[in-house]
């Protein structure tokens, strides 16, 4: 079980009881969890701890990064295709933005590492690190949105 399912369990009260919200969550949460799992695995595989610069990434031929991109392309696409109902629209937008930023950062890392024999990758890796920091900020907003839904659910009769 991922963080979002702990914060916003299926079957909550208030807006979370709305069948449209439930349908959205049932579609979105597995996608978000898969993206998160792949992200953690990618960071571990390249030796770049979360919250640290990607400049120390150990992925000389960008193989691990390519696998991350391959494994997350479809879940990111499917998440983008979902139409969230109003109570979870902010949550959806923050989750989608975080997933998209991570994907874009990985694309930058892949290109930088593949071109490393021709040019210094440090600038691109710094830019990718910034994108990941922005993704972390969006996830914090998503956590807050999920928490608000949970609070709303516990306050309503």
C-alpha positions as CSV (number, residue, x, y, z in Angstrom):
1,X,0.0,0.0,0.0
2,X,1.4,3.4,-1.0
3,X,1.2,6.7,0.7
4,X,-1.9,7.9,-1.1
5,X,-3.9,4.8,-0.1
6,X,-2.9,5.3,3.5
7,X,-3.9,9.0,3.4
8,X,-7.0,8.5,1.3
9,X,-8.3,5.0,1.6
10,X,-11.0,3.8,-0.7
11,X,-14.4,3.8,1.0
12,X,-13.9,7.0,3.0
13,X,-16.7,9.4,3.8
14,X,-17.9,12.6,2.3
15,X,-16.6,13.2,-1.3
16,X,-14.6,10.0,-1.1
17,X,-17.9,8.1,-1.0
18,X,-19.0,9.6,-4.3
19,X,-19.1,6.7,-6.8
20,X,-17.4,8.9,-9.4
21,X,-14.6,9.6,-6.9
22,X,-14.4,5.9,-6.1
23,X,-14.1,5.0,-9.8
24,X,-11.4,7.6,-10.3
25,X,-9.4,6.5,-7.3
26,X,-9.7,2.8,-8.4
27,X,-8.3,3.8,-11.8
28,X,-5.7,6.3,-10.6
29,X,-4.2,4.8,-7.5
30,X,-2.7,1.7,-9.1
31,X,-1.1,3.9,-11.8
32,X,0.3,6.3,-9.2
33,X,1.7,3.4,-7.1
34,X,3.3,1.8,-10.2
35,X,5.0,5.1,-11.1
36,X,6.2,5.6,-7.6
37,X,7.5,2.1,-7.3
38,X,9.4,2.4,-10.6
39,X,10.8,5.8,-9.5
40,X,12.2,4.4,-6.3
41,X,13.7,1.4,-8.1
42,X,15.3,3.8,-10.7
43,X,16.8,6.0,-8.1
44,X,18.2,3.0,-6.3
45,X,19.5,1.5,-9.6
46,X,21.4,4.6,-10.6
47,X,22.7,5.2,-7.1
48,X,21.0,8.5,-6.6
49,X,19.3,8.8,-3.3
50,X,16.0,10.8,-3.2
51,X,16.6,14.4,-2.4
52,X,20.1,14.3,-3.8
53,X,21.6,15.6,-7.0
54,X,21.6,13.3,-10.0
55,X,25.1,14.4,-10.8
56,X,26.3,11.3,-9.0
57,X,24.1,9.0,-11.1
58,X,25.8,5.7,-12.0
59,X,24.1,4.8,-15.3
60,X,26.9,5.0,-17.9
61,X,24.8,3.8,-20.9
62,X,21.5,5.1,-19.5
63,X,20.1,1.6,-19.3
64,X,18.4,1.9,-16.0
65,X,17.0,5.3,-17.0
66,X,15.7,3.8,-20.2
67,X,14.0,1.0,-18.3
68,X,12.3,3.6,-16.0
69,X,11.1,5.5,-19.0
70,X,9.8,2.4,-20.7
71,X,8.0,1.1,-17.6
72,X,6.4,4.4,-16.7
73,X,5.4,5.7,-20.2
74,X,2.1,3.8,-20.2
75,X,1.0,4.6,-16.6
76,X,1.8,8.3,-17.1
77,X,-0.2,8.3,-20.3
78,X,-3.1,6.5,-18.7
79,X,-3.1,8.8,-15.7
80,X,-3.2,11.8,-18.1
81,X,-6.2,10.3,-19.9
82,X,-8.3,10.1,-16.7
83,X,-11.0,12.6,-16.1
84,X,-11.2,13.3,-12.4
85,X,-14.5,14.4,-10.8
86,X,-14.3,17.9,-9.2
87,X,-13.6,16.7,-5.6
88,X,-10.3,15.1,-6.7
89,X,-9.3,17.4,-9.6
90,X,-6.6,19.2,-7.6
91,X,-5.3,15.9,-6.4
92,X,-5.2,14.5,-9.9
93,X,-3.5,17.6,-11.3
94,X,-0.8,17.5,-8.7
95,X,-0.2,13.7,-9.2
96,X,-0.1,14.1,-12.9
97,X,2.3,17.0,-12.8
98,X,4.6,15.1,-10.4
99,X,4.6,12.1,-12.7
100,X,5.2,14.2,-15.8
101,X,8.0,16.1,-14.2
102,X,9.7,12.8,-13.1
103,X,9.3,11.4,-16.6
104,X,10.8,14.6,-18.2
105,X,13.7,14.6,-15.7
106,X,14.5,11.0,-16.6
107,X,14.4,11.9,-20.3
108,X,16.9,14.6,-19.6
109,X,19.1,12.2,-17.7
110,X,19.0,9.6,-20.4
111,X,20.0,12.1,-23.1
112,X,22.7,13.6,-20.9
113,X,24.2,10.3,-20.1
114,X,24.1,9.0,-23.6
115,X,25.8,12.1,-24.9
116,X,28.3,12.2,-22.0
117,X,31.2,11.1,-24.2
118,X,30.6,14.2,-26.4
119,X,29.7,16.8,-23.8
120,X,29.6,17.3,-20.1
121,X,26.3,16.1,-18.6
122,X,26.5,18.0,-15.4
123,X,24.3,21.0,-16.5
124,X,21.6,18.7,-17.8
125,X,21.8,16.5,-14.6
126,X,21.4,19.7,-12.5
127,X,18.4,20.7,-14.6
128,X,16.9,17.2,-14.1
129,X,17.5,17.4,-10.4
130,X,15.5,20.7,-10.3
131,X,12.7,19.0,-12.2
132,X,12.7,16.2,-9.6
133,X,12.6,18.8,-6.8
134,X,9.6,20.4,-8.5
135,X,8.0,16.9,-8.7
136,X,8.5,16.4,-5.0
137,X,6.8,19.8,-4.3
138,X,3.8,18.7,-6.4
139,X,3.6,15.4,-4.5
140,X,3.6,17.5,-1.3
141,X,0.6,19.4,-2.7
142,X,-1.0,16.1,-3.7
143,X,-0.6,14.8,-0.1
144,X,-2.2,18.0,1.2
145,X,-5.1,17.7,-1.3
146,X,-5.6,14.0,-0.2
147,X,-5.5,15.1,3.4
148,X,-8.1,17.7,2.8
149,X,-10.4,15.1,1.2
150,X,-9.9,12.9,4.2
151,X,-10.5,15.7,6.6
152,X,-13.6,16.7,4.7
153,X,-14.8,13.1,4.8
154,X,-14.4,12.9,8.6
155,X,-16.2,16.2,9.2
156,X,-19.2,15.5,7.1
157,X,-22.0,13.4,8.6
